[in-house]
Amino acid sequence: MDHPGLDQLIKDRTGVTNRGSKAALALPPDLLEQAVGRLAIVIGLFALLITGSIVFNTALYYTVDSVPLPPISLAFRGAGLVASLVMLGLLRCGRLSDQRKCDVGLVFEVFGAGAIVGFELSMLPALDLPIGHLSYAALWILLFRLIVPTPPLKALVAALTSASAVPVVVWIIGRAVIGPPVPPVSNVYYVTTFSAALVAVVVSVHIYRLSTAVTEARRLGSYHLEELLGAGGMGEVWRGSHARLKRPAAIKLIKPEQLGAVDEQARATALQRFEREAQATAELGSAHTVTVYDFGRTGDGTFYLVMELLDGFDLETLVEEHGALPPERAAYLLKQVCHSLMDAHARGLVHRDIKPANIFACQVGQDVDYVKVLDFGLVKYIETDESEDQRLTGDNVVTGTPAFMPPEVALGSAPTGEKSDIYTLGCVAYWLLTGTLVFEGANVVAVISNHIHATPEPLSKRAPGAVPEALETLVMDCLEKDPADRPASVAALWERFDSLGLDAAWTHDRALAWWHEHHRRPPR
């Protein structure tokens, strides 16, 4: 389906879509974070320049016959340095919001402009140098606007106030009782500063529009993209959140071309297939199937799928990082996968791509090692012939995951069905218990050929520890070449796992201890 608000969003990508008074006064959250980071850079450079100028002038005074810093110049520099350090401390303060930090930063912009004029006017007369027509404060205002994104109205107020600080500081220095007198300042000095401020505002508005356009272009419906979690041949997965509920989510973006849609007709078919399968996935009731929140299509034809954000490991990463699992833990996880597949098969939906990367062991509330199965049928390629049960990306090119491909799928000798999911689940079990793939080969063709013709090596010969004979027999039964020789159904497979009683040995305390030791992030 097309998202009604998204088409307007695409039209507005070159402008500010968040119009109105709030848009003139506030930045989107991600731009606020950028603004705080850039503000820290600008203030840090300001502090370094002041420190450098004090050290340089002091060294110059003691090494050559040089004019010492006038007291008022030293006072301006000292004040600027102290204010910079205070600002850097405020930017690190966790109690202040990013918005408040940016607002204080604008006050610092005004102070910085005045301090720069103070340095300039208090030093030039002492060095018997003329006052030029362009103040360094003008460059400061331009630099600040170029680096730190600011809403238009605030940019205007801050820039003009900063420019107004110039005559104020000139008046203060002209009446100072210490230091050499300041010669008259040309009106051109003020005009160039205010002109620079107006130019800075125009530039700032353009930067703000471009920045917010990028932010808005990353919005999908009611969701906002925040962080790229991964990318591959099937598209990208982003961390995101709901605009109003603030609910975290995983958002998958898939280009029509990645579903095999090479022309308009194929694109329309891809959309229909995507919609049908997304709806079917959303209807699944197993707690061990990932929850789908929303799906749709952007104006450029990109499909998006919004799912619950999982906190844990996919089984591919789990084994790669921590090695083969003990039999009791493997059985505990596989029973949950069976629960998900039982529900899907009962509704007539075959997964078609069961593999370790599509199975997550998660932390859900106080439960750990809680399985979630992903990507139910959403990664199928468009079929050029609907009577064939193949996945194609081009002209009769069979694709998929070779390391987990059932023989009948590779041969096209039987429709992909429940027995195919059982074979791939057997491959997953083999991976969990041994840490190796069932078959390997020099290339993809060799791997597929092995799935068709070769006999798997008993997993007990590859497993790092002892594997109960009954569990090994069960896994090897799933890997039979003939679908008729495999377990009759996933429900029957679940019954056989349950009858082994292995999963009972993987207690909650054992699982919790493992997660406390190995989990990459603290529990939420």
C-alpha positions in Angstrom: 0.0 0.0 0.0 1.1 3.6 -0.5 1.5 5.6 2.6 -0.8 8.7 2.3 1.6 11.0 4.2 4.7 9.7 2.5 4.0 10.9 -1.0 3.7 14.5 0.2 6.9 13.9 2.1 8.7 13.0 -1.1 7.4 16.2 -2.8 8.7 18.3 0.0 12.2 16.7 0.1 13.8 19.9 -1.2 12.2 22.2 1.4 11.3 22.4 5.0 8.4 20.1 5.6 7.9 21.0 9.2 6.6 24.4 8.6 5.2 26.9 11.0 6.4 28.6 14.2 7.8 25.5 15.7 10.0 24.9 12.6 11.4 28.4 13.0 12.4 27.8 16.6 13.3 24.2 16.9 15.5 21.5 15.3 14.6 17.9 14.7 16.1 15.6 17.4 18.9 14.2 15.2 19.9 17.7 14.0 19.9 18.9 17.6 22.4 16.2 18.4 24.6 17.2 15.5 24.3 20.9 16.5 25.6 20.1 20.0 28.5 18.2 18.7 29.5 20.9 16.2 29.0 23.6 18.9 31.5 21.8 21.1 34.0 21.8 18.2 33.6 25.6 17.5 33.9 26.5 21.2 36.9 24.2 21.6 38.7 25.9 18.7 37.8 29.3 20.1 39.4 28.3 23.5 42.5 27.0 21.7 42.9 30.2 19.7 42.7 32.4 22.8 45.1 30.2 24.7 47.5 30.2 21.8 47.3 34.0 21.4 48.1 34.5 25.2 51.0 32.1 25.1 52.4 33.6 21.8 52.1 37.2 23.0 53.7 36.4 26.4 56.6 34.5 24.7 57.1 37.3 22.3 57.2 39.8 25.1 60.0 38.0 27.0 62.0 37.0 24.0 62.1 40.2 21.9 61.5 43.8 22.5 57.8 43.6 22.1 54.8 45.5 23.3 53.1 43.7 26.3 49.4 42.8 26.1 47.3 45.8 27.3 45.4 44.9 30.5 42.0 45.4 28.9 43.1 43.0 26.0 44.2 40.5 28.6 40.9 40.9 30.4 38.9 40.2 27.2 41.0 37.1 26.5 40.7 35.8 30.0 37.0 36.2 30.0 36.8 34.5 26.6 38.8 31.5 27.8 36.8 31.2 31.0 33.5 31.4 29.1 34.7 28.8 26.6 35.6 26.3 29.4 32.3 26.9 31.2 30.4 26.3 27.9 32.3 23.1 27.2 31.3 21.9 30.7 27.7 22.8 30.1 27.7 20.8 26.8 28.8 17.7 28.8 26.2 18.2 31.4 23.6 15.4 31.3 20.9 17.5 33.0 20.6 20.0 30.1 18.6 19.0 27.1 20.2 19.4 23.6 17.7 22.2 22.9 18.8 24.1 26.0 22.5 23.5 25.1 22.0 25.0 21.6 20.2 28.0 23.1 23.1 28.7 25.5 25.4 28.2 22.5 23.7 31.1 20.7 24.3 33.3 23.7 28.0 32.3 23.5 28.0 33.3 19.8 27.0 36.9 20.9 29.6 36.8 23.7 32.3 35.5 21.3 31.7 38.3 18.8 32.1 40.9 21.5 35.2 39.3 22.8 36.8 39.2 19.4 36.1 42.9 18.9 37.7 43.5 22.3 40.8 41.6 21.4 41.0 43.4 18.1 40.5 47.0 19.2 42.5 46.8 22.4 45.6 45.5 20.6 45.8 47.5 17.4 46.3 50.9 18.9 49.1 49.4 21.2 50.8 48.1 18.1 50.2 51.4 16.3 48.2 49.6 13.6 45.1 51.1 11.9 41.7 49.6 12.4 40.6 47.9 9.2 37.2 47.9 7.5 36.3 44.3 8.3 36.1 43.0 11.8 37.1 39.4 12.7 33.8 39.3 14.5 32.1 39.2 11.0 34.1 36.1 10.2 33.1 34.5 13.5 29.4 35.1 12.8 29.7 33.6 9.4 31.7 30.6 10.6 29.3 29.9 13.4 26.3 29.9 11.1 28.1 27.6 8.6 29.0 25.0 11.2 26.2 25.0 13.7 22.7 24.3 12.2 20.1 26.7 13.7 16.4 27.4 13.0 15.9 30.4 10.8 14.3 32.7 13.4 16.9 32.0 16.1 19.7 32.4 13.5 18.4 35.8 12.6 18.2 37.0 16.2 21.6 35.5 17.1 23.4 36.9 14.1 22.0 40.5 14.4 22.6 40.5 18.2 26.2 39.4 17.6 26.7 42.2 15.1 25.2 44.6 17.5 27.8 43.6 20.1 30.5 45.3 17.9 29.4 49.0 18.6 28.7 48.1 22.2 32.2 46.8 22.8 33.7 49.8 20.9 31.8 52.1 23.2 33.1 50.2 26.3 36.7 50.2 25.2 36.5 53.9 24.2 35.6 54.8 27.8 38.0 52.4 29.4 40.4 54.1 31.9 43.2 51.7 31.1 45.1 51.1 27.9 45.9 53.3 25.0 43.0 55.4 23.5 41.2 53.8 20.5 41.2 55.8 17.3 37.8 56.6 15.6 36.2 53.6 14.0 34.8 54.0 10.5 31.2 53.3 9.8 32.3 50.9 7.2 33.5 48.7 10.1 30.0 48.4 11.4 28.3 48.1 7.9 30.6 45.1 6.9 29.8 43.4 10.2 26.0 43.7 9.9 26.2 42.8 6.2 28.1 39.6 7.1 25.5 38.8 9.7 22.7 39.1 7.1 24.7 36.9 4.7 25.2 34.4 7.5 21.4 34.3 8.1 20.7 33.5 4.4 23.4 30.8 4.4 22.0 29.4 7.7 18.5 29.2 6.3 19.7 27.2 3.2 21.7 24.8 5.4 18.7 24.4 7.7 16.5 23.6 4.8 18.9 21.0 3.4 19.4 19.4 6.8 15.7 19.2 7.6 15.1 17.9 4.0 17.5 15.0 4.7 15.8 14.4 8.1 12.3 14.3 6.6 13.4 12.2 3.7 14.4 9.5 6.2 10.9 9.4 7.7 8.7 6.4 6.7 5.1 7.0 7.6 4.9 7.5 11.3 8.4 6.1 11.8 11.8 7.9 11.7 15.0 6.2 10.7 17.8 6.7 13.2 20.6 4.2 12.7 21.7 1.8 10.0 21.9 -1.7 11.6 22.9 -3.6 8.5 22.8 -3.9 4.7 22.9 -6.8 2.3 21.7 -8.1 -1.0 18.1 -7.8 0.1 18.3 -4.2 1.2 18.9 -2.3 4.5 17.7 -2.7 8.1 17.5 0.5 10.2 16.8 1.2 13.8 13.9 3.6 14.0 11.1 4.8 16.3 7.5 5.8 16.1 7.0 9.5 15.9 4.4 9.8 18.6 4.6 6.5 20.6 8.4 6.6 20.7 8.3 2.9 20.3 11.6 1.5 18.9 11.4 -0.6 15.8 13.5 -2.3 13.1 12.7 -1.0 9.7 13.6 -3.0 6.6 13.9 -1.3 3.3 13.7 -3.3 0.1 14.1 -2.0 -3.5 11.8 -3.5 -6.1 14.9 -4.6 -8.1 16.0 -6.6 -5.1 12.8 -8.6 -5.4 13.5 -9.3 -9.1 11.3 -6.5 -10.4 13.1 -5.5 -13.6 10.1 -3.7 -15.3 6.8 -2.1 -14.4 4.8 -5.3 -14.7 7.3 -7.1 -12.4 7.3 -4.1 -10.1 3.5 -4.3 -9.7 3.7 -8.1 -9.1 6.4 -7.5 -6.6 4.2 -5.1 -4.7 1.2 -7.4 -4.7 3.4 -10.3 -3.5 5.0 -8.1 -0.8 1.7 -6.9 0.4 0.2 -10.4 0.6 3.1 -11.9 2.4 3.4 -8.9 4.8 -0.3 -9.3 5.7 0.1 -13.0 6.2 3.1 -12.5 8.5 1.2 -9.9 10.5 -1.5 -12.4 11.1 0.8 -15.0 12.5 0.0 -15.6 16.2 3.1 -17.4 17.5 5.0 -15.5 20.2 8.2 -16.8 18.6 7.5 -15.0 15.3 8.7 -11.4 15.0 5.9 -8.9 15.3 5.1 -6.8 12.2 3.9 -3.3 13.1 3.4 -1.7 9.6 4.5 -2.0 6.0 4.1 0.1 2.8 5.9 1.7 -0.1 7.6 5.0 -0.4 7.2 7.4 -3.4 10.3 6.0 -5.1 8.9 2.5 -4.9 11.0 1.2 -2.0 9.1 -1.3 0.2 9.4 -0.9 3.9 8.6 -3.3 6.7 8.4 -2.1 10.3 9.0 -4.8 12.9 9.7 -5.1 16.6 13.3 -4.3 17.5 15.1 -7.3 18.9 17.7 -7.3 21.6 20.0 -10.2 21.2 21.9 -12.4 18.8 21.0 -14.1 15.6 22.1 -17.7 15.7 24.7 -17.3 13.0 26.5 -14.6 15.1 25.9 -16.6 18.3 27.8 -19.7 17.1 30.5 -17.7 15.3 31.3 -15.7 18.4 30.8 -18.3 21.1 31.1 -21.7 19.4 28.8 -24.7 19.2 26.0 -24.9 21.7 25.5 -27.6 24.3 22.7 -30.1 23.2 20.3 -28.9 25.9 20.5 -25.3 24.8 20.2 -26.2 21.1 17.1 -28.3 21.8 15.7 -25.4 23.9 16.1 -23.0 21.0 14.9 -25.4 18.2 11.7 -26.2 20.0 10.8 -22.5 19.9 11.6 -22.3 16.2 9.2 -25.3 15.7 6.5 -23.4 17.6 6.8 -20.5 15.1 6.8 -22.7 12.1 3.9 -24.8 13.3 1.8 -21.6 13.4 2.9 -20.5 10.0 2.3 -23.9 8.4 -1.1 -24.1 9.9 -2.0 -20.9 8.1 -0.5 -22.1 4.8 2.6 -20.0 4.9 6.0 -21.6 4.3 9.1 -19.7 5.5 11.4 -20.8 2.6 14.5 -19.3 4.1 15.1 -20.8 7.5 18.7 -20.2 8.4 20.7 -19.1 11.5 20.8 -15.4 10.4 16.9 -15.4 10.4 16.6 -16.7 13.9 17.2 -14.5 16.9 17.9 -15.5 20.5 16.6 -12.5 22.4 16.0 -10.9 25.7 12.3 -10.2 26.1 11.4 -8.7 29.4 12.9 -11.0 32.0 13.1 -13.9 29.6 16.4 -14.8 27.9 17.1 -17.2 25.0 13.7 -16.3 23.7 13.5 -17.2 20.0 12.1 -14.9 17.3 11.9 -16.1 13.7 12.2 -13.4 11.0 11.5 -13.0 7.3 8.5 -15.2 6.6 8.5 -15.3 2.8 9.4 -11.7 2.4 12.7 -12.5 0.8 11.4 -14.5 -2.1 12.3 -13.3 -5.5 9.6 -12.7 -8.1 8.9 -15.9 -10.2 8.9 -15.5 -13.9 6.5 -18.4 -14.1 4.0 -18.7 -11.2 3.6 -22.4 -11.8 7.2 -23.0 -10.8 8.2 -22.8 -7.1 11.7 -21.3 -7.7 13.2 -18.1 -6.5 14.6 -16.1 -9.4 16.5 -12.9 -9.7 17.0 -13.0 -13.5 16.5 -15.4 -16.3 16.1 -18.8 -14.7 18.8 -18.2 -12.1 18.0 -20.1 -8.9 18.9 -18.2 -5.8 18.6 -18.6 -2.1 21.0 -19.6 0.7 23.0 -22.5 -0.8 24.3 -23.7 2.6 20.7 -24.4 3.7 19.0 -25.3 0.4 16.8 -28.4 0.4 17.6 -30.9 -2.5 14.1 -30.6 -4.0 14.4 -26.8 -4.1 17.8 -27.0 -5.8 16.4 -29.5 -8.4 13.0 -27.9 -8.7 11.6 -31.4 -8.4 8.9 -30.6 -5.9 7.1 -27.5 -4.7 8.6 -25.7 -1.7 6.6 -26.7 1.3 6.6 -27.8 4.9 9.1 -30.5 4.4 11.5 -28.0 2.9 11.4 -26.0 6.1 12.1 -29.1 8.1 15.3 -29.8 6.0 16.5 -26.2 6.5 15.8 -26.5 10.2 17.9 -29.6 10.3 20.7 -27.6 8.7 20.3 -25.0 11.5 20.4 -27.7 14.2 23.6 -29.1 12.6 25.1 -25.6 12.7 24.2 -25.1 16.4 25.5 -28.5 17.6 28.7 -28.6 15.5 29.5 -25.0 14.6 29.9 -26.1 11.0 27.7 -26.2 7.9 26.3 -29.5 6.8 28.1 -29.2 3.4 30.9 -26.9 2.2 32.4 -26.6 -1.2 34.8 -24.6 -3.4 31.8 -22.7 -4.8 28.1 -22.4 -4.7 27.5 -25.1 -7.4 29.6 -27.6 -5.3 27.6 -26.8 -2.2 24.2 -27.2 -3.9 25.5 -30.4 -5.6 26.4 -31.8 -2.1 22.9 -31.1 -0.8 21.5 -33.0 -3.8 23.9 -36.0 -3.8 26.2 -36.2 -0.7 25.4 -37.9 2.6 25.9 -35.7 5.6 28.6 -36.6 8.0 27.2 -37.7 11.4 27.2 -34.6 13.5 28.6 -36.5 16.5 31.9 -36.7 14.5 32.0 -32.9 14.2 30.5 -31.7 17.5 33.0 -30.6 20.1 31.2 -32.4 22.8 29.0 -35.4 23.3 25.6 -35.4 21.5 22.8 -37.7 22.6 22.2 -40.4 20.1 18.4 -39.7 19.9 19.1 -36.0 19.2 21.6 -36.9 16.4 19.1 -39.3 14.9 16.4 -36.6 14.9 18.6 -34.1 13.2 19.8 -36.6 10.6 16.2 -37.5 9.8 15.5 -33.9 9.0 18.4 -34.0 6.5 17.0 -36.9 4.4 17.2 -36.2 0.7 13.7 -37.5 0.1 11.1 -35.3 1.7 8.9 -38.3 2.5 11.7 -39.7 4.8 11.7 -36.6 6.9 9.5 -36.0 10.0 5.9 -35.8 8.9 5.4 -32.2 10.0 6.9 -29.6 12.2 4.4 -30.5 14.9 5.8 -34.1 14.8 9.3 -32.7 15.0 8.3 -30.6 18.0 6.9 -33.8 19.7 10.2 -35.6 19.1 12.2 -32.7 20.6 9.9 -32.6 23.5 10.1 -36.4 24.1 13.9 -36.1 24.4 13.5 -33.8 27.5 16.9 -32.2 26.8 15.6 -28.6 27.0 14.6 -29.0 30.6 18.3 -29.1 31.5 18.7 -25.6 30.1 17.3 -23.8 33.1 16.4 -20.1 33.4 19.3 -19.7 35.8 21.8 -21.2 33.4 20.5 -19.1 30.5 20.5 -15.9 32.6 24.1 -16.5 33.8 25.2 -16.9 30.2 23.5 -13.7 29.1 24.9 -11.7 32.0 28.4 -12.8 31.0 28.1 -12.5 27.2 25.4 -10.0 26.3 26.9 -7.1 24.3 24.5 -4.4 25.8 23.0 -4.0 29.2 19.5 -5.4 29.5 16.7 -2.8 28.8 
